Amino acid sequence: IPSQIYTATNRAELVAALRRGAANPKIVKLRGTIDMSEGVPYANTGDQASRGLIRLPSNTTLIGDGAGAGIINGHIVVAGVSQVIIRNLKIVNPCDVGPIWDPNDGALGNWNSAFDAIGVTTSDHVWVDHNTFTDGAMTDDLLPIENGQVKQCHDGSVDITKASDYVTVSYNVFGQHRKNNLIGSSDNDPADAGKLHVSFSNNVFRDVVSRSPRVRYGQVHMFNNYFVGSKTNPVYPHEYSIGVGHASQILSHNNVFEIAGGAAALRCRDVIEPIGGTIRGTFKDTGSALNGAPLSGCTVPLNVTFTAPYAYTARPLALVKANALAQAGDGKLTTTITGSGDVTPDTTVTLHCPPTGLYFCDDFQNGGTANWNLLPVAGAN
């Protein structure tokens, strides 16, 4: 339906397209780079949460229109929805303007940030394909040191949590980032059990420190991915690639790891990391290689019991690196589909307030209250 195909060239048009399309099947094409801040720096985390938000409804395809399409200063939220596709975009991981210090995070405390480039929560049937993710110009060596730690403003590139299910992450390039992909956010989320079926295929992970991915509960299938980095990289030193966490099951086929550095020959433990949990996670691999040698000697349990719920044939190991480098990332797809979807910005304000009763009402049009500062009032209330 032409009226459900939209082309957006700026934040206002993108917001209008998503609002008008609602949950109807639709295609939203992005042309050029969309700066969600519109050149106005975010005043605080609340301002960033409101203006930087790209909330995708069900039945949405968000796709870059050729090379050069992408998003900066924005965060894509896929929450409580189904049937969402995100393709062919260059996405700069958002930098939280107000990271929060947590003295109990780790032995020395850490700074925590609020925004993932793409956050998938309580959603199903999501496809993230042919995108490029980096920290952009704000690399970690440019961040200040406070409380003895890097004041980290980046969170995840693509995080999949809260009982999301049937998510595919394919042909993406992930580069220059610390904590890349989180599958399951807590050891104490029993609703995740039996969910978090996630596939990673034909991706490039370049200079990623950790979490490619880090898994709790999930049943994750990884095949034909290419991992490249260095233990001695001055900004993004490789710590591990795949984190095997609480009650996770990870099935791996024909992945290629090329990790330089280290005082001795690297072993499986240097790329596959067992991470806590009262129920030990499991990892089973066939056909993968670490620096040209078979991936072997892993210290995690091998008793993976699930099988991929689809037919597939893993690409021969010798072809994995070249294929991923040639095919993954943004700018590799073209689309000729056009439509007449209305992207005229909506300048009216619609309030949805009850006629009676004690309440407060916002006019942010996205259900958020981030910019409200509610203060106690003296006297009887």
Contacts in CASP RR format, 6 or more apart in sequence:
PFRMAT RR
TARGET T0000
AUTHOR 0000-0000-0000
METHOD contacts of the structure
MODEL  1
IPSQIYTATNRAELVAALRRGAANPKIVKLRGTIDMSEGVPYANTGDQAS
RGLIRLPSNTTLIGDGAGAGIINGHIVVAGVSQVIIRNLKIVNPCDVGPI
WDPNDGALGNWNSAFDAIGVTTSDHVWVDHNTFTDGAMTDDLLPIENGQV
KQCHDGSVDITKASDYVTVSYNVFGQHRKNNLIGSSDNDPADAGKLHVSF
SNNVFRDVVSRSPRVRYGQVHMFNNYFVGSKTNPVYPHEYSIGVGHASQI
LSHNNVFEIAGGAAALRCRDVIEPIGGTIRGTFKDTGSALNGAPLSGCTV
PLNVTFTAPYAYTARPLALVKANALAQAGDGKLTTTITGSGDVTPDTTVT
LHCPPTGLYFCDDFQNGGTANWNLLPVAGAN
1 25 0 8 1.000
2 338 0 8 1.000
2 339 0 8 1.000
2 340 0 8 1.000
2 341 0 8 1.000
3 339 0 8 1.000
3 340 0 8 1.000
3 341 0 8 1.000
3 342 0 8 1.000
4 21 0 8 1.000
4 24 0 8 1.000
4 25 0 8 1.000
4 26 0 8 1.000
4 27 0 8 1.000
4 341 0 8 1.000
5 26 0 8 1.000
5 27 0 8 1.000
5 29 0 8 1.000
5 337 0 8 1.000
5 338 0 8 1.000
5 339 0 8 1.000
5 340 0 8 1.000
5 341 0 8 1.000
6 13 0 8 1.000
6 17 0 8 1.000
6 20 0 8 1.000
6 21 0 8 1.000
6 26 0 8 1.000
6 27 0 8 1.000
6 28 0 8 1.000
6 29 0 8 1.000
6 339 0 8 1.000
6 341 0 8 1.000
6 342 0 8 1.000
6 343 0 8 1.000
7 13 0 8 1.000
7 28 0 8 1.000
7 29 0 8 1.000
7 31 0 8 1.000
7 65 0 8 1.000
7 338 0 8 1.000
7 339 0 8 1.000
7 341 0 8 1.000
7 343 0 8 1.000
8 14 0 8 1.000
8 16 0 8 1.000
8 17 0 8 1.000
8 28 0 8 1.000
8 29 0 8 1.000
8 30 0 8 1.000
8 31 0 8 1.000
8 34 0 8 1.000
8 343 0 8 1.000
9 30 0 8 1.000
9 31 0 8 1.000
9 32 0 8 1.000
9 34 0 8 1.000
10 34 0 8 1.000
10 38 0 8 1.000
11 34 0 8 1.000
11 35 0 8 1.000
11 36 0 8 1.000
11 38 0 8 1.000
11 51 0 8 1.000
11 52 0 8 1.000
12 345 0 8 1.000
13 343 0 8 1.000
13 344 0 8 1.000
13 345 0 8 1.000
14 28 0 8 1.000
14 30 0 8 1.000
14 34 0 8 1.000
14 54 0 8 1.000
14 343 0 8 1.000
15 345 0 8 1.000
16 342 0 8 1.000
16 343 0 8 1.000
16 344 0 8 1.000
16 345 0 8 1.000
16 346 0 8 1.000
17 26 0 8 1.000
17 28 0 8 1.000
17 341 0 8 1.000
17 343 0 8 1.000
18 28 0 8 1.000
18 54 0 8 1.000
18 55 0 8 1.000
18 56 0 8 1.000
18 57 0 8 1.000
18 60 0 8 1.000
19 346 0 8 1.000
19 365 0 8 1.000
20 341 0 8 1.000
20 342 0 8 1.000
20 343 0 8 1.000
21 57 0 8 1.000
22 57 0 8 1.000
23 57 0 8 1.000
23 58 0 8 1.000
23 59 0 8 1.000
23 81 0 8 1.000
24 59 0 8 1.000
25 59 0 8 1.000
25 83 0 8 1.000
26 59 0 8 1.000
26 60 0 8 1.000
26 61 0 8 1.000
27 61 0 8 1.000
27 63 0 8 1.000
27 337 0 8 1.000
28 60 0 8 1.000
28 61 0 8 1.000
28 62 0 8 1.000
28 63 0 8 1.000
29 63 0 8 1.000
29 64 0 8 1.000
29 65 0 8 1.000
29 69 0 8 1.000
29 335 0 8 1.000
29 337 0 8 1.000
30 62 0 8 1.000
30 63 0 8 1.000
30 64 0 8 1.000
30 65 0 8 1.000
30 69 0 8 1.000
30 70 0 8 1.000
30 71 0 8 1.000
30 89 0 8 1.000
31 64 0 8 1.000
31 65 0 8 1.000
31 69 0 8 1.000
32 64 0 8 1.000
32 65 0 8 1.000
32 68 0 8 1.000
32 69 0 8 1.000
32 70 0 8 1.000
33 68 0 8 1.000
33 69 0 8 1.000
33 70 0 8 1.000
33 71 0 8 1.000
33 72 0 8 1.000
33 90 0 8 1.000
34 70 0 8 1.000
34 71 0 8 1.000
34 72 0 8 1.000
35 72 0 8 1.000
35 73 0 8 1.000
36 51 0 8 1.000
36 52 0 8 1.000
36 53 0 8 1.000
36 54 0 8 1.000
36 71 0 8 1.000
36 72 0 8 1.000
36 73 0 8 1.000
36 74 0 8 1.000
37 51 0 8 1.000
37 52 0 8 1.000
37 72 0 8 1.000
37 73 0 8 1.000
37 74 0 8 1.000
38 51 0 8 1.000
39 73 0 8 1.000
41 97 0 8 1.000
42 48 0 8 1.000
42 51 0 8 1.000
42 52 0 8 1.000
42 73 0 8 1.000
42 97 0 8 1.000
43 97 0 8 1.000
44 97 0 8 1.000
44 98 0 8 1.000
45 96 0 8 1.000
45 97 0 8 1.000
45 98 0 8 1.000
45 114 0 8 1.000
45 370 0 8 1.000
46 370 0 8 1.000
46 371 0 8 1.000
47 97 0 8 1.000
47 370 0 8 1.000
47 371 0 8 1.000
48 94 0 8 1.000
48 96 0 8 1.000
48 97 0 8 1.000
48 114 0 8 1.000
48 115 0 8 1.000
49 114 0 8 1.000
49 115 0 8 1.000
49 368 0 8 1.000
49 370 0 8 1.000
50 364 0 8 1.000
50 366 0 8 1.000
50 368 0 8 1.000
50 370 0 8 1.000
50 371 0 8 1.000
52 73 0 8 1.000
52 74 0 8 1.000
52 75 0 8 1.000
52 94 0 8 1.000
53 74 0 8 1.000
53 75 0 8 1.000
53 77 0 8 1.000
53 366 0 8 1.000
54 62 0 8 1.000
54 71 0 8 1.000
54 74 0 8 1.000
54 75 0 8 1.000
54 76 0 8 1.000
54 77 0 8 1.000
55 77 0 8 1.000
55 79 0 8 1.000
55 366 0 8 1.000
56 62 0 8 1.000
56 76 0 8 1.000
56 77 0 8 1.000
56 78 0 8 1.000
56 81 0 8 1.000
56 84 0 8 1.000
56 86 0 8 1.000
57 81 0 8 1.000
58 81 0 8 1.000
58 82 0 8 1.000
58 83 0 8 1.000
58 84 0 8 1.000
59 82 0 8 1.000
59 83 0 8 1.000
59 84 0 8 1.000
60 81 0 8 1.000
60 83 0 8 1.000
60 84 0 8 1.000
60 85 0 8 1.000
61 84 0 8 1.000
61 85 0 8 1.000
61 87 0 8 1.000
62 76 0 8 1.000
62 84 0 8 1.000
62 85 0 8 1.000
62 86 0 8 1.000
62 87 0 8 1.000
62 89 0 8 1.000
63 69 0 8 1.000
63 85 0 8 1.000
63 86 0 8 1.000
63 87 0 8 1.000
63 88 0 8 1.000
63 89 0 8 1.000
63 333 0 8 1.000
63 335 0 8 1.000
64 70 0 8 1.000
64 87 0 8 1.000
64 88 0 8 1.000
64 89 0 8 1.000
64 330 0 8 1.000
64 331 0 8 1.000
64 333 0 8 1.000
64 335 0 8 1.000
65 335 0 8 1.000
66 88 0 8 1.000
66 331 0 8 1.000
66 333 0 8 1.000
66 334 0 8 1.000
66 335 0 8 1.000
67 330 0 8 1.000
67 331 0 8 1.000
68 90 0 8 1.000
68 330 0 8 1.000
68 331 0 8 1.000
69 88 0 8 1.000
69 89 0 8 1.000
69 90 0 8 1.000
69 330 0 8 1.000
69 331 0 8 1.000
70 89 0 8 1.000
70 90 0 8 1.000
70 91 0 8 1.000
70 330 0 8 1.000
71 89 0 8 1.000
71 90 0 8 1.000
71 91 0 8 1.000
71 92 0 8 1.000
72 92 0 8 1.000
73 92 0 8 1.000
73 94 0 8 1.000
74 94 0 8 1.000
74 115 0 8 1.000
74 117 0 8 1.000
75 94 0 8 1.000
75 115 0 8 1.000
75 116 0 8 1.000
75 117 0 8 1.000
75 118 0 8 1.000
75 119 0 8 1.000
76 86 0 8 1.000
76 91 0 8 1.000
76 117 0 8 1.000
76 118 0 8 1.000
76 119 0 8 1.000
77 119 0 8 1.000
77 121 0 8 1.000
78 84 0 8 1.000
78 86 0 8 1.000
78 118 0 8 1.000
78 119 0 8 1.000
78 120 0 8 1.000
78 121 0 8 1.000
78 123 0 8 1.000
78 126 0 8 1.000
79 119 0 8 1.000
79 120 0 8 1.000
79 121 0 8 1.000
79 122 0 8 1.000
79 123 0 8 1.000
80 121 0 8 1.000
80 122 0 8 1.000
80 123 0 8 1.000
81 123 0 8 1.000
82 123 0 8 1.000
82 124 0 8 1.000
82 125 0 8 1.000
83 125 0 8 1.000
84 123 0 8 1.000
84 125 0 8 1.000
84 126 0 8 1.000
84 127 0 8 1.000
85 126 0 8 1.000
85 127 0 8 1.000
85 129 0 8 1.000
86 118 0 8 1.000
86 126 0 8 1.000
86 127 0 8 1.000
86 128 0 8 1.000
86 129 0 8 1.000
86 131 0 8 1.000
87 127 0 8 1.000
87 128 0 8 1.000
87 129 0 8 1.000
87 130 0 8 1.000
87 131 0 8 1.000
87 333 0 8 1.000
88 129 0 8 1.000
88 130 0 8 1.000
88 131 0 8 1.000
88 330 0 8 1.000
88 331 0 8 1.000
88 332 0 8 1.000
88 333 0 8 1.000
88 335 0 8 1.000
89 131 0 8 1.000
89 132 0 8 1.000
89 330 0 8 1.000
90 131 0 8 1.000
90 132 0 8 1.000
90 330 0 8 1.000
90 331 0 8 1.000
91 117 0 8 1.000
91 118 0 8 1.000
91 131 0 8 1.000
91 132 0 8 1.000
91 133 0 8 1.000
91 157 0 8 1.000
92 117 0 8 1.000
92 134 0 8 1.000
92 135 0 8 1.000
92 136 0 8 1.000
92 137 0 8 1.000
93 117 0 8 1.000
93 133 0 8 1.000
93 134 0 8 1.000
93 135 0 8 1.000
93 136 0 8 1.000
93 154 0 8 1.000
93 155 0 8 1.000
93 156 0 8 1.000
93 157 0 8 1.000
93 177 0 8 1.000
94 115 0 8 1.000
94 116 0 8 1.000
94 117 0 8 1.000
94 154 0 8 1.000
94 155 0 8 1.000
95 113 0 8 1.000
95 135 0 8 1.000
95 138 0 8 1.000
95 153 0 8 1.000
95 154 0 8 1.000
96 113 0 8 1.000
96 114 0 8 1.000
96 115 0 8 1.000
96 153 0 8 1.000
96 154 0 8 1.000
96 155 0 8 1.000
97 153 0 8 1.000
98 113 0 8 1.000
98 114 0 8 1.000
98 153 0 8 1.000
99 111 0 8 1.000
99 112 0 8 1.000
99 113 0 8 1.000
99 151 0 8 1.000
99 152 0 8 1.000
99 153 0 8 1.000
100 111 0 8 1.000
100 112 0 8 1.000
100 113 0 8 1.000
100 114 0 8 1.000
101 109 0 8 1.000
101 110 0 8 1.000
101 111 0 8 1.000
101 112 0 8 1.000
101 146 0 8 1.000
101 147 0 8 1.000
102 109 0 8 1.000
102 110 0 8 1.000
102 111 0 8 1.000
102 112 0 8 1.000
103 109 0 8 1.000
103 147 0 8 1.000
105 112 0 8 1.000
108 148 0 8 1.000
108 149 0 8 1.000
109 147 0 8 1.000
109 149 0 8 1.000
110 149 0 8 1.000
110 152 0 8 1.000
111 146 0 8 1.000
111 147 0 8 1.000
111 149 0 8 1.000
111 150 0 8 1.000
111 151 0 8 1.000
111 152 0 8 1.000
111 153 0 8 1.000
112 152 0 8 1.000
112 155 0 8 1.000
113 152 0 8 1.000
113 153 0 8 1.000
113 154 0 8 1.000
113 155 0 8 1.000
114 155 0 8 1.000
115 155 0 8 1.000
116 155 0 8 1.000
116 156 0 8 1.000
116 157 0 8 1.000
116 158 0 8 1.000
116 159 0 8 1.000
117 133 0 8 1.000
117 156 0 8 1.000
117 157 0 8 1.000
117 158 0 8 1.000
118 128 0 8 1.000
118 157 0 8 1.000
118 158 0 8 1.000
118 159 0 8 1.000
119 156 0 8 1.000
119 158 0 8 1.000
119 159 0 8 1.000
119 160 0 8 1.000
119 161 0 8 1.000
120 126 0 8 1.000
120 158 0 8 1.000
120 159 0 8 1.000
120 160 0 8 1.000
120 161 0 8 1.000
120 164 0 8 1.000
120 167 0 8 1.000
121 161 0 8 1.000
121 162 0 8 1.000
121 164 0 8 1.000
122 162 0 8 1.000
122 163 0 8 1.000
122 164 0 8 1.000
123 164 0 8 1.000
123 165 0 8 1.000
123 167 0 8 1.000
124 164 0 8 1.000
124 165 0 8 1.000
124 166 0 8 1.000
124 167 0 8 1.000
125 165 0 8 1.000
125 166 0 8 1.000
125 167 0 8 1.000
126 160 0 8 1.000
126 164 0 8 1.000
126 166 0 8 1.000
126 167 0 8 1.000
126 168 0 8 1.000
127 167 0 8 1.000
127 168 0 8 1.000
127 170 0 8 1.000
128 158 0 8 1.000
128 167 0 8 1.000
128 168 0 8 1.000
128 169 0 8 1.000
128 170 0 8 1.000
128 172 0 8 1.000
129 168 0 8 1.000
129 169 0 8 1.000
129 170 0 8 1.000
129 171 0 8 1.000
129 172 0 8 1.000
130 170 0 8 1.000
130 171 0 8 1.000
130 172 0 8 1.000
130 328 0 8 1.000
130 329 0 8 1.000
130 330 0 8 1.000
130 331 0 8 1.000
130 332 0 8 1.000
130 333 0 8 1.000
131 172 0 8 1.000
131 173 0 8 1.000
131 329 0 8 1.000
131 330 0 8 1.000
132 172 0 8 1.000
132 173 0 8 1.000
132 175 0 8 1.000
132 329 0 8 1.000
132 330 0 8 1.000
133 157 0 8 1.000
133 158 0 8 1.000
133 172 0 8 1.000
133 173 0 8 1.000
133 174 0 8 1.000
133 175 0 8 1.000
133 177 0 8 1.000
134 174 0 8 1.000
134 175 0 8 1.000
134 176 0 8 1.000
134 177 0 8 1.000
135 154 0 8 1.000
135 175 0 8 1.000
135 176 0 8 1.000
135 177 0 8 1.000
136 176 0 8 1.000
138 153 0 8 1.000
138 154 0 8 1.000
139 176 0 8 1.000
139 235 0 8 1.000
139 236 0 8 1.000
140 150 0 8 1.000
140 152 0 8 1.000
140 154 0 8 1.000
140 178 0 8 1.000
140 235 0 8 1.000
140 236 0 8 1.000
141 234 0 8 1.000
141 235 0 8 1.000
143 150 0 8 1.000
143 151 0 8 1.000
143 152 0 8 1.000
143 153 0 8 1.000
144 150 0 8 1.000
144 151 0 8 1.000
145 151 0 8 1.000
152 178 0 8 1.000
154 177 0 8 1.000
154 178 0 8 1.000
154 179 0 8 1.000
155 179 0 8 1.000
156 177 0 8 1.000
156 179 0 8 1.000
156 180 0 8 1.000
156 181 0 8 1.000
156 182 0 8 1.000
156 211 0 8 1.000
157 174 0 8 1.000
157 177 0 8 1.000
157 180 0 8 1.000
157 181 0 8 1.000
158 169 0 8 1.000
158 172 0 8 1.000
158 180 0 8 1.000
158 181 0 8 1.000
159 181 0 8 1.000
159 182 0 8 1.000
159 183 0 8 1.000
159 185 0 8 1.000
160 167 0 8 1.000
160 181 0 8 1.000
160 182 0 8 1.000
160 183 0 8 1.000
160 184 0 8 1.000
160 196 0 8 1.000
160 198 0 8 1.000
161 182 0 8 1.000
161 183 0 8 1.000
161 184 0 8 1.000
161 185 0 8 1.000
161 189 0 8 1.000
161 192 0 8 1.000
162 184 0 8 1.000
162 185 0 8 1.000
162 189 0 8 1.000
162 191 0 8 1.000
162 192 0 8 1.000
163 189 0 8 1.000
163 191 0 8 1.000
163 192 0 8 1.000
163 195 0 8 1.000
163 196 0 8 1.000
164 195 0 8 1.000
164 196 0 8 1.000
165 195 0 8 1.000
165 196 0 8 1.000
165 197 0 8 1.000
166 197 0 8 1.000
167 197 0 8 1.000
167 198 0 8 1.000
167 199 0 8 1.000
168 198 0 8 1.000
168 199 0 8 1.000
168 201 0 8 1.000
169 181 0 8 1.000
169 198 0 8 1.000
169 199 0 8 1.000
169 200 0 8 1.000
169 201 0 8 1.000
169 203 0 8 1.000
170 199 0 8 1.000
170 200 0 8 1.000
170 201 0 8 1.000
170 202 0 8 1.000
170 203 0 8 1.000
171 201 0 8 1.000
171 202 0 8 1.000
171 203 0 8 1.000
171 324 0 8 1.000
171 327 0 8 1.000
171 328 0 8 1.000
171 329 0 8 1.000
171 332 0 8 1.000
172 203 0 8 1.000
172 204 0 8 1.000
172 328 0 8 1.000
172 329 0 8 1.000
173 203 0 8 1.000
173 204 0 8 1.000
173 206 0 8 1.000
173 328 0 8 1.000
173 329 0 8 1.000
173 330 0 8 1.000
174 180 0 8 1.000
174 181 0 8 1.000
174 203 0 8 1.000
174 204 0 8 1.000
174 205 0 8 1.000
174 206 0 8 1.000
174 208 0 8 1.000
174 212 0 8 1.000
175 204 0 8 1.000
175 205 0 8 1.000
175 206 0 8 1.000
175 207 0 8 1.000
175 208 0 8 1.000
175 236 0 8 1.000
176 206 0 8 1.000
176 207 0 8 1.000
176 208 0 8 1.000
176 235 0 8 1.000
176 236 0 8 1.000
177 207 0 8 1.000
177 208 0 8 1.000
177 209 0 8 1.000
177 236 0 8 1.000
178 208 0 8 1.000
178 209 0 8 1.000
178 210 0 8 1.000
178 236 0 8 1.000
179 209 0 8 1.000
179 210 0 8 1.000
179 211 0 8 1.000
179 214 0 8 1.000
180 205 0 8 1.000
180 208 0 8 1.000
180 209 0 8 1.000
180 210 0 8 1.000
180 211 0 8 1.000
180 212 0 8 1.000
180 213 0 8 1.000
181 200 0 8 1.000
181 211 0 8 1.000
181 212 0 8 1.000
181 213 0 8 1.000
181 214 0 8 1.000
182 211 0 8 1.000
182 213 0 8 1.000
182 214 0 8 1.000
183 196 0 8 1.000
183 198 0 8 1.000
183 213 0 8 1.000
183 214 0 8 1.000
183 215 0 8 1.000
183 216 0 8 1.000
183 217 0 8 1.000
183 218 0 8 1.000
183 220 0 8 1.000
183 248 0 8 1.000
184 192 0 8 1.000
184 196 0 8 1.000
184 215 0 8 1.000
184 216 0 8 1.000
184 217 0 8 1.000
184 218 0 8 1.000
185 216 0 8 1.000
186 216 0 8 1.000
187 216 0 8 1.000
187 245 0 8 1.000
187 246 0 8 1.000
187 247 0 8 1.000
187 276 0 8 1.000
187 277 0 8 1.000
187 278 0 8 1.000
189 216 0 8 1.000
189 217 0 8 1.000
192 216 0 8 1.000
192 217 0 8 1.000
192 218 0 8 1.000
193 217 0 8 1.000
193 247 0 8 1.000
194 217 0 8 1.000
194 218 0 8 1.000
194 219 0 8 1.000
195 217 0 8 1.000
195 218 0 8 1.000
196 215 0 8 1.000
196 216 0 8 1.000
196 217 0 8 1.000
196 218 0 8 1.000
196 219 0 8 1.000
196 220 0 8 1.000
197 218 0 8 1.000
197 219 0 8 1.000
197 220 0 8 1.000
197 309 0 8 1.000
198 213 0 8 1.000
198 218 0 8 1.000
198 219 0 8 1.000
198 220 0 8 1.000
198 221 0 8 1.000
199 220 0 8 1.000
199 221 0 8 1.000
199 222 0 8 1.000
199 308 0 8 1.000
200 213 0 8 1.000
200 220 0 8 1.000
200 221 0 8 1.000
200 222 0 8 1.000
200 223 0 8 1.000
200 225 0 8 1.000
201 221 0 8 1.000
201 222 0 8 1.000
201 223 0 8 1.000
201 224 0 8 1.000
201 225 0 8 1.000
201 312 0 8 1.000
202 224 0 8 1.000
202 225 0 8 1.000
202 315 0 8 1.000
202 323 0 8 1.000
202 324 0 8 1.000
202 327 0 8 1.000
202 328 0 8 1.000
203 225 0 8 1.000
203 226 0 8 1.000
203 324 0 8 1.000
203 328 0 8 1.000
204 225 0 8 1.000
204 226 0 8 1.000
204 228 0 8 1.000
204 324 0 8 1.000
204 325 0 8 1.000
204 328 0 8 1.000
204 329 0 8 1.000
205 212 0 8 1.000
205 225 0 8 1.000
205 226 0 8 1.000
205 227 0 8 1.000
205 228 0 8 1.000
205 241 0 8 1.000
206 228 0 8 1.000
206 229 0 8 1.000
207 228 0 8 1.000
207 229 0 8 1.000
207 230 0 8 1.000
207 233 0 8 1.000
207 235 0 8 1.000
207 236 0 8 1.000
207 238 0 8 1.000
208 227 0 8 1.000
208 229 0 8 1.000
208 236 0 8 1.000
208 238 0 8 1.000
208 241 0 8 1.000
209 236 0 8 1.000
209 237 0 8 1.000
209 238 0 8 1.000
209 239 0 8 1.000
210 238 0 8 1.000
210 239 0 8 1.000
210 240 0 8 1.000
210 241 0 8 1.000
210 243 0 8 1.000
210 273 0 8 1.000
211 243 0 8 1.000
212 227 0 8 1.000
212 241 0 8 1.000
212 242 0 8 1.000
213 220 0 8 1.000
213 242 0 8 1.000
213 243 0 8 1.000
214 242 0 8 1.000
214 243 0 8 1.000
214 245 0 8 1.000
214 275 0 8 1.000
215 242 0 8 1.000
215 243 0 8 1.000
215 244 0 8 1.000
215 245 0 8 1.000
215 248 0 8 1.000
215 250 0 8 1.000
215 281 0 8 1.000
216 245 0 8 1.000
216 246 0 8 1.000
216 247 0 8 1.000
216 248 0 8 1.000
216 277 0 8 1.000
217 246 0 8 1.000
217 247 0 8 1.000
217 248 0 8 1.000
218 247 0 8 1.000
218 248 0 8 1.000
218 249 0 8 1.000
219 248 0 8 1.000
219 249 0 8 1.000
219 251 0 8 1.000
219 306 0 8 1.000
220 248 0 8 1.000
220 249 0 8 1.000
220 250 0 8 1.000
220 251 0 8 1.000
221 250 0 8 1.000
221 251 0 8 1.000
221 253 0 8 1.000
221 308 0 8 1.000
222 242 0 8 1.000
222 250 0 8 1.000
222 251 0 8 1.000
222 252 0 8 1.000
222 253 0 8 1.000
222 255 0 8 1.000
223 252 0 8 1.000
223 253 0 8 1.000
223 254 0 8 1.000
223 255 0 8 1.000
223 312 0 8 1.000
223 314 0 8 1.000
223 315 0 8 1.000
224 253 0 8 1.000
224 254 0 8 1.000
224 255 0 8 1.000
224 314 0 8 1.000
224 315 0 8 1.000
224 320 0 8 1.000
224 323 0 8 1.000
224 324 0 8 1.000
225 255 0 8 1.000
225 256 0 8 1.000
225 320 0 8 1.000
225 324 0 8 1.000
226 255 0 8 1.000
226 256 0 8 1.000
226 258 0 8 1.000
226 320 0 8 1.000
226 321 0 8 1.000
226 324 0 8 1.000
226 325 0 8 1.000
227 241 0 8 1.000
227 255 0 8 1.000
227 256 0 8 1.000
227 257 0 8 1.000
227 258 0 8 1.000
227 259 0 8 1.000
227 271 0 8 1.000
228 258 0 8 1.000
228 259 0 8 1.000
229 236 0 8 1.000
229 238 0 8 1.000
229 258 0 8 1.000
229 259 0 8 1.000
229 260 0 8 1.000
230 237 0 8 1.000
230 238 0 8 1.000
230 259 0 8 1.000
230 260 0 8 1.000
230 261 0 8 1.000
231 237 0 8 1.000
231 238 0 8 1.000
231 259 0 8 1.000
231 260 0 8 1.000
231 261 0 8 1.000
231 262 0 8 1.000
231 266 0 8 1.000
231 270 0 8 1.000
232 260 0 8 1.000
232 261 0 8 1.000
232 262 0 8 1.000
238 259 0 8 1.000
239 273 0 8 1.000
240 270 0 8 1.000
240 271 0 8 1.000
240 272 0 8 1.000
240 273 0 8 1.000
241 257 0 8 1.000
241 259 0 8 1.000
241 271 0 8 1.000
241 272 0 8 1.000
241 273 0 8 1.000
242 250 0 8 1.000
242 252 0 8 1.000
242 271 0 8 1.000
242 272 0 8 1.000
242 273 0 8 1.000
242 283 0 8 1.000
243 272 0 8 1.000
243 273 0 8 1.000
243 274 0 8 1.000
243 275 0 8 1.000
244 250 0 8 1.000
244 272 0 8 1.000
244 273 0 8 1.000
244 274 0 8 1.000
244 275 0 8 1.000
244 281 0 8 1.000
244 282 0 8 1.000
244 283 0 8 1.000
244 300 0 8 1.000
245 274 0 8 1.000
245 275 0 8 1.000
245 276 0 8 1.000
245 277 0 8 1.000
245 280 0 8 1.000
245 281 0 8 1.000
246 276 0 8 1.000
246 277 0 8 1.000
246 278 0 8 1.000
246 279 0 8 1.000
246 281 0 8 1.000
247 277 0 8 1.000
247 279 0 8 1.000
247 281 0 8 1.000
248 281 0 8 1.000
248 282 0 8 1.000
249 281 0 8 1.000
249 282 0 8 1.000
249 304 0 8 1.000
249 305 0 8 1.000
249 306 0 8 1.000
250 281 0 8 1.000
250 282 0 8 1.000
250 283 0 8 1.000
250 284 0 8 1.000
250 304 0 8 1.000
251 284 0 8 1.000
251 304 0 8 1.000
251 306 0 8 1.000
251 307 0 8 1.000
251 308 0 8 1.000
252 283 0 8 1.000
252 284 0 8 1.000
252 285 0 8 1.000
252 286 0 8 1.000
252 288 0 8 1.000
252 295 0 8 1.000
253 285 0 8 1.000
253 286 0 8 1.000
253 287 0 8 1.000
253 288 0 8 1.000
253 314 0 8 1.000
254 286 0 8 1.000
254 287 0 8 1.000
254 288 0 8 1.000
254 314 0 8 1.000
254 315 0 8 1.000
254 316 0 8 1.000
254 317 0 8 1.000
254 320 0 8 1.000
255 285 0 8 1.000
255 288 0 8 1.000
255 289 0 8 1.000
255 295 0 8 1.000
255 320 0 8 1.000
256 288 0 8 1.000
256 289 0 8 1.000
256 317 0 8 1.000
256 320 0 8 1.000
256 321 0 8 1.000
257 271 0 8 1.000
257 288 0 8 1.000
257 289 0 8 1.000
257 290 0 8 1.000
257 291 0 8 1.000
257 295 0 8 1.000
258 291 0 8 1.000
258 292 0 8 1.000
258 321 0 8 1.000
259 266 0 8 1.000
259 270 0 8 1.000
259 271 0 8 1.000
259 290 0 8 1.000
259 291 0 8 1.000
265 291 0 8 1.000
266 290 0 8 1.000
266 291 0 8 1.000
267 290 0 8 1.000
267 297 0 8 1.000
268 290 0 8 1.000
268 295 0 8 1.000
268 296 0 8 1.000
268 297 0 8 1.000
268 298 0 8 1.000
268 299 0 8 1.000
269 298 0 8 1.000
269 299 0 8 1.000
270 290 0 8 1.000
271 290 0 8 1.000
271 295 0 8 1.000
272 283 0 8 1.000
272 285 0 8 1.000
272 295 0 8 1.000
272 298 0 8 1.000
272 300 0 8 1.000
274 280 0 8 1.000
274 281 0 8 1.000
274 299 0 8 1.000
274 300 0 8 1.000
280 300 0 8 1.000
280 301 0 8 1.000
281 300 0 8 1.000
281 301 0 8 1.000
282 300 0 8 1.000
282 301 0 8 1.000
282 302 0 8 1.000
282 303 0 8 1.000
282 304 0 8 1.000
282 305 0 8 1.000
283 298 0 8 1.000
283 300 0 8 1.000
283 301 0 8 1.000
283 302 0 8 1.000
283 304 0 8 1.000
284 302 0 8 1.000
284 303 0 8 1.000
284 304 0 8 1.000
285 295 0 8 1.000
285 298 0 8 1.000
287 294 0 8 1.000
287 295 0 8 1.000
287 314 0 8 1.000
287 317 0 8 1.000
288 294 0 8 1.000
288 295 0 8 1.000
288 317 0 8 1.000
289 295 0 8 1.000
289 317 0 8 1.000
315 323 0 8 1.000
349 363 0 8 1.000
349 365 0 8 1.000
350 365 0 8 1.000
351 361 0 8 1.000
351 363 0 8 1.000
352 361 0 8 1.000
353 359 0 8 1.000
353 361 0 8 1.000
360 372 0 8 1.000
360 374 0 8 1.000
362 368 0 8 1.000
362 369 0 8 1.000
362 372 0 8 1.000
364 370 0 8 1.000
364 371 0 8 1.000
END
